[in-house]
């Protein structure tokens, strides 16, 4: 669980970073505010999985949140 969760978090880190950089540059962001909010909620849901499952839970026994950007 922990390894797969970490991979899924890292897979979306670049989207958060790009969004923040676009905001700092004052340019139109690739993600609209709702998409960005959905992405942040998804990342939090991944972090919260450890509240629902022990870290050694096999990945095929986890109900994973859906990545809203895919």
C-alpha positions as CSV (number, residue, x, y, z in Angstrom):
1,X,0.0,0.0,0.0
2,X,2.6,2.5,1.0
3,X,4.8,2.1,-2.1
4,X,1.8,2.3,-4.5
5,X,0.4,5.3,-2.7
6,X,3.7,7.1,-2.9
7,X,3.9,6.3,-6.6
8,X,0.4,7.7,-7.2
9,X,1.3,10.9,-5.2
10,X,4.5,11.4,-7.1
11,X,2.7,10.9,-10.4
12,X,0.6,14.0,-9.7
13,X,3.2,16.2,-8.0
14,X,4.3,17.7,-11.3
15,X,0.7,18.9,-12.0
16,X,0.6,20.8,-8.7
17,X,4.1,22.3,-9.4
18,X,3.2,23.3,-12.9
19,X,-0.1,25.0,-11.7
20,X,1.8,26.9,-8.9
21,X,4.5,28.0,-11.4
22,X,1.9,29.2,-13.8
23,X,0.2,31.2,-11.1
24,X,3.5,32.7,-10.0
25,X,4.3,33.7,-13.6
26,X,0.8,35.3,-13.9
27,X,-0.2,33.2,-16.9
28,X,-3.3,31.3,-17.6
29,X,-3.2,28.0,-15.8
30,X,-3.5,24.7,-17.5
31,X,-5.9,23.4,-14.9
32,X,-9.0,25.4,-14.1
33,X,-9.7,26.1,-10.4
34,X,-12.1,23.1,-10.1
35,X,-9.6,20.7,-11.7
36,X,-6.9,21.9,-9.4
37,X,-9.2,21.5,-6.4
38,X,-10.1,18.0,-7.5
39,X,-6.5,17.1,-7.9
40,X,-5.7,18.3,-4.4
41,X,-8.6,16.4,-3.0
42,X,-7.4,13.2,-4.8
43,X,-3.9,13.6,-3.3
44,X,-5.4,14.0,0.2
45,X,-7.6,10.9,-0.3
46,X,-4.4,9.0,-1.1
47,X,-2.8,10.3,2.0
48,X,-5.8,9.3,4.1
49,X,-5.7,5.7,2.9
50,X,-3.4,4.8,5.8
51,X,-6.3,5.7,8.1
52,X,-8.4,3.1,6.4
53,X,-5.9,0.3,5.7
54,X,-2.8,-1.0,7.4
55,X,0.4,-0.1,5.4
56,X,1.0,-3.7,4.6
57,X,-2.3,-4.2,2.9
58,X,-1.9,-5.8,-0.6
59,X,-2.6,-3.2,-3.3
60,X,-5.3,-5.3,-4.9
61,X,-7.3,-5.1,-1.7
62,X,-7.4,-1.3,-1.6
63,X,-10.2,0.8,-3.0
64,X,-8.1,3.5,-4.7
65,X,-9.5,7.0,-5.3
66,X,-9.8,7.9,-9.0
67,X,-7.3,10.3,-10.4
68,X,-9.5,13.2,-11.7
69,X,-6.9,14.3,-14.3
70,X,-6.6,11.0,-16.2
